[in-house]
Amino acid sequence: MPSSAELYPVVLLWLQALGVSGHPTARAALGQLVTALLVGQSLRSTALMRALLSPKPVPARQRYKRVARAWTRRWLSSAWLTPSLVRAALALVGPDPAGRPTAGLTHLALDSVRCGPWEIFTLGVAWHGRVLVVGWEVLAYPWPKGRFTPAVCALIERVAAAWPSDRSAHLVADRAFPSRPLFGALQRAGWGWTVRLRATLPVTVAGQARTVREHLAHAALAGWTAVAAGYGRGSGALAGTLVIGRGLEVIPAHQAGPASLARRAARPARRRQHLATKHPRQRPDASAQTDAWVALFSTHPAWLAATTSDGRRWATEGSYRDGQGGWDGQHGWDLEPTVARLTDPATVGGVVGLWALGTLLQSWVGDQVGQPAAPPVVRAVRQEWTTTGRLSVWARGRLALTEPSGRLRAWLPTTLAAGARRVALPTPTSLATAASAGRAAPSTQAA
């Protein structure tokens, strides 16, 4: 397991490549905080302050103050970090390869997670069954009236402003998000989308506006159907494709045992109980009849591409689990208990910013650990972690950073430095911009 002193130089390389902060002192302070997260593997102030790098012994109280000051710095806000995180994510994550229904697209997953009195909305690039968070918004919960949709649209607009025009993006989201302002923001961004619909929303098909529930009553019981449709009613309905189906329930072999099947069967009852406690004064709805169905509103013209894109939405759930309790409830980064005690939304946003930066670096390490061409020592260590090989990219990164034998001690800094160089490489868009700028004005630097 590398120490803070060993990781700090390569973390600093990442921050320099990202261009997070131009001031050396600010970059050094942020580098120490990110290093402390990777070493301590927790967002709690206690873990961060103990792992903070310091040239001389510093009392715990002073370390706590350093961590508390860091949450208020602007370089951990979404407004500051989003352009850098977008560029880094696109340098690491390529578009879907040719031959797939979604070839050429990069998927962005929109979702939210509740942590105590806060609702955190995130937008992240899907990668290896997880997401690299590139933007976020924080709202108090219960949501202030009229703030939900504007916050989501502001998040999309912030990420879209940093998104390169030559990279096709496709947003996926759950049924809590569809609205006219949301689709309007996506149209202005030039993004495609696949969004789940609630049963009560109106959709116009063949000139007739009906709710999704009414469309379900006439849908085929087997397979998927895709028809040209409009979101909303009347002449202002937004054009797209309505995809309806039930699909086939495919249970992985490792979840086909009696205990797993019993938990799967009990899940609908737990959901109904959760809804009853969440809205105690609301009478039971008809969700039991519609839960088996999936209704999507998509820019994809075919059902196969739409359902393939919708499958990328689940990547956010895994990343939320990593940020909170981890794969077993004990090896996560403690996001919820860390922000639940905070009282300022900007401070919560700072914690999320550190989570996003740390996830970026740790996921890169996990990606490199899982490469078939990894060095023999890395492959040997990886085989010791699990009998099945079912580890997320984030979990592989954590196990590599905390590997106790020291066999990865020399490999980790080299790998992180290689990731920093990859992130620092100019994208085709930035090259074109630089070329046009060079044609417009003579260069002031020597070649």
N, C-alpha and C positions, 0 to 999 in steps of 0.2 A: 504494500500500500504506500503510494508516494506521499511525501509530506507537503505542507503548504509551500515551503521554500522550493521544492522541486517542480510543483505545478505552476506556481505564480508566473515565471517567465513565459511559458507557452500560453497561459491565459491572457497575458498582456499582448502577445502576438495576435490573438483572436480579436481583442478589442481594437487594436491598431488596424487590423484588416477590415473590421466592421466600420471603423470611423465613428465609434460611439461618442467619443469626447475628444476634442482637439487639445484640451489643456492637459499637460502631463500629470499634474497633481490629481485632477479629477479622474483621469484614466487609471492612475495607480490605485486610488481608493476603491474604484469600482472593480479593478482586477483583484484586489485583496478580498473583496466581498464574494465575488464569483468563485474564487479559489476556496474560500472558507465553505461555500455551499458544496462544492465537489468533494471536499475532504470530509466535512461533517455530515453530508447527506441528509440535511434537514434545514428547513427555513426558520426553525425556532431560533430566537435570539440567543438562547443558551448554547446551542450547537455552533452557531455562527461566531459568537464572540470567543469561544474556546479555540476555534480553528483559525482565527484571524492572524495573519502574518504580522509580526512586529519585530523590529531590529533589536529591541531590548525588552526585558520583562515589563509587562503592563498590568496593573491591578484590574480585577474583574469589573469593577464599577466603571472604569474608564473604557473598557472594551464594550460594555453595554451601551455607553453613550455613543461610541463610534457607530455601532449598528443602528441605534435610534436615529442618528443624524442622516445615515445613508438612505433611509426610507423617504426622506423629504427632498432628496436631490432630484433635479429635473431629468437627469440622464437615465433614470429608471422609469420614467413615464412612457406611456404608449406614444404620445405625440413625438417624443424624442427618439425612441428606439425603433418604431415601426419601419422607417425606411431602411435601416441597417438590417433588421431581421428579415424583411422581404428579400433583400438582395442576397443574404446568406442562405435562406431557405431555397431560393431558386438556383443558387450555385450548387447545392447539395442534392436537390430533388429534381430529376428530369421529368419531362412530360410522359404520359402513358405511351408505351411503345406501340409500334405498328402491329396490326393484327388484332388488337383489342377493340371492342365497341366504342371505347372512349379514347382512341389513339390521338395523341397530340395535345391532350388536355392536362392541366394541372388542377387538382381538386382542392378547394378551400372548404373546410368544415366550420359552420357557425353553430354555436351552442352556448349554454350557460351552466354554471355550477353555483349552488348556494352554499355559502360558508358562514354559518351563524346569521348575523344581521345583514349580510351582504350578498348580492347577486353579481357574479362576475361573468360578463359576456366575453367570449373569446372567438377569434377568427384565426384558424391555423391551416397550414399546408399539410395535407395527408402524406404520410411517409411510413412505410413498413408497419402499417396497422396502428400508427400513432400520429399525432400532429405536432408540427413545429409552430408554436403560437407566434403570430406576427403582429397581432393587435388585440386590444381589450378595452372594455368599458366597465365601470363599476357603478352599481346602483344600490341604494339602501333597500332592504326588504322589510315589510311589504313595499312594492314598487310605488314611488310617488305617481299620482294620477297623471297620465299623459306623457310619461317619460320613457316608457318601454321602447316604442317604435322609433322615436327620435334618437335614442341612444344607439340602437342597432344600426340605423341608417348612418349615423355619424361614424360608427366603427367601419362600416363598409366603405364610406367615402375616404376615410383616412388611409386605409390599406390600398384602395384603388388609386389614390394619388401617387403612391410609391410603386405601383405595379407597372412593369414594362409593357409597352403596347404590343410588342412582338411575342408575348407569351399568353396563350389562350387559357383563360381561367374559367372554372365551372364551380359554382357554389352549391353546397348541399346543406340542408337544414331540416329541423324537425317541424312538427305541425304547430308549434307555438309561434312561429315567426311569419307565416305568409300574411302579406298586407299589400295594398296598392303602393304606399310609400317605399316598402322594401323592394318590390319589383321595379319601381321607378329608379331607385338608387342603383340597382343592378344593371338596368338598361343604360343609364348614364355612364357606368363604369365599363360597359362593353363586355360584361361577363354573361355566360350562360348560367343556368340554374336547374336544379332538381330539388323541389321542396315538397315535403309531405303536407297534406291538406287535412283539416279537421272536417268532421262529418257535417257540420252546420254551415260550411262556407258555400256560397253560390258559385256555380260553374255553368257557363253557357256552351251547349253543344247543339249544333245544327239549328242555331237561332233560338233555342229554348233554354231558359235559365232554370236550373234546378239545383237543389243542395247536393252535396256529395253523397249524403245518405240516400237520397232518391236515385242517384245514379247507381249506387251499389245494389239497389233492389233489382236492377235490370242487367247487372253484370254477369258474365259467365262464371260458373262456380269453379272451373278449372282453367288454369293458364292465365295469361295477361292480355289485356286489350289496350290499344293506344288509339285515341281519336283526337283530331284537331278540336281545340276548345278555347274558350276565353275565360279568364279569371274575372269574376264579377258578373254584372248584369248590364244589358243594354249595349248601346254603341260604344261605350267606353271600356268594354271588357278587354283585358289584356290578352293578346294572342299567345298560344302555346299548345302544349299537348297534355291531355289528361290520360294518365296511365293508371289502370285499375287492375288489381289481381290479388290472389291469395298466395300464389307461389307454392313451392314444395318445401315442407319442413325437413331440412337435412340436419341430422344430429351427428356431430363428430364422434368418432369411435371412442375417444377418451371420456365422452359425456353420456355414453349409452348404458352405464351401469344402473342398478336399481336405485341407489341413493341419488344419482344425478337426475334420473327420470322422475323421482318423487319430488325433488326440488323444482323441476320444471313444471310439474303438474300443479304445485302449490303456488306458483308465481301469480296467476290471475287473481286468486283470492287475496294475496298480499297487496296487489295493486288496488283492488277495490277497497280494502281496509285503509290503505294510505289515502285514497281520494276521500273517503268518508271522514277521516280525521283532519284532512287538509281543508275541506269545506263542510263543516258539520251542519250548517243550516241549508245546504243545497240538497235537493231531493235526488235520488239515484237517477242517472241518465241511461241512455241506451247503448253505452259503450260496449256492453257484453256482446251485442249483436254486430258491432263494427270493428272490434279489436282484431279479428282474424283477417281483415282486409287491409290492403295498402292502397292509398290514393295519392298519386304524385302529380304535381304540375311542373312540367319540364320544358326546356327549350330543345331537348332531344326529340326528333320526330318518331323514333322507334322505341318500343318498350324495353328491348334488351339493353340499349345504351342507358336508358333512364334508370332501370333497376341496378345496373352495374355502378352507376354514379351514386345512387342512394346507398349502396353497400359501403361506400367510403365514409359515410357519416359516422359510423360506429367508432372510427379511429379516435374521436374526441373522448369517448367514454373511457378508453384505456388510458389516455393521457391524464384525465382527471383522477383516475384511480392511482396512477403513479404519483401525482402531485400530492395526494392525500395519504392513503394508508399503504399503497404498494400492492403487490400481488397477494399478500397474506394479511393485510391490515397492520403490519408492523415495520415494513421496509419502504415506506413512502417518504415524502418530503414534508409532511405535516402542514399542508397548506391551510386546511380548515382551522385547526386550533391556533395557528399563527395569526390569521386575519380576523378570527371571530372576536378577539379581544380588542381590536383596534376601533377607533372612533372617527377616523378621518378618511374619506374616500381616496384622497390623493396618496395617503400612506398605504392603503390597501393596494392601489395601483402600483406603488413602488415594489411591494412584495411580489406581485404578479410579474413585474418586469424582471426581477431577479430570477424567478421561476422560469420565465421564458428563455433568458440567457443561459442558465444552467442546463435546461433541457436541450438546448441546441448543441452545446458542447458534449454532454453526456450521450446524446443520441448519435452523434458522429462517432464517438468511441465505440458504441454498441454496433453501429453499422460496420465498422472496420473489423471488429472482433468476429463478426459473422461472415466475413468474406471467405470464399473458398480458397483464395490465394494468400490467406493470412500466413505468417510464419509458423513453422511447426510448433514452436513453444506456445503460441497463442491458441492453435487448434487443440493442443494437448490440454491446456488449462480449461478451454471451453468445454471439452468433453467431460470434465470433472464436475460441472455445475448441475447437470440434470440428466436423467436417463432418457428423456424423450426429446430433448432439444427444443421444447416449446418455451422459449424465452423471448420477451419483447426486446426491441432494440434498446429501449430505455433500461430494462433490467440487465441486459448484457453489459451496457455501459457502467451501471452501478457495480456489478460484480467485478468488472475489470479494474475500476478505480479503488475498490476495497479489497482486492485480492491479497490475502495475508502472506503468501509465501515469498512475495517479492520477485517472482519470475517475470512479471510484466513491467517491472520498474523501469527498465531501459526502453521498452517498446512504447509506453504511454506518451512520454514527452515527444518522441519522434512522430507518433501518429497525430497528436494534437497539433504539432507544428505543420504537418502536411495539410491538415484541415484548414488551418489559418491561411496557408498559401492558396488553397483552392477557393476559399471565400474571397480572398483579395483579388483573384483574377477578374479582369473587366468582363462584363457581359457584352454580348453583341450590341445591345442597345446603347450601353455607355461608349463602346467603340465608335458607333455611328455618330453619337453626339459629339464625341471628341474630334472625329474627323471633320464634321461640319463646322465645328468651332475653329479648327485649324485652317479651313479654307476661308473662313470669314475674316480671320485676323492672323498676322504672322506670329509664330511662336516666340516667346521671350526666353526660352531655355535652350541650352545646347543639347544636341542629340547625344 
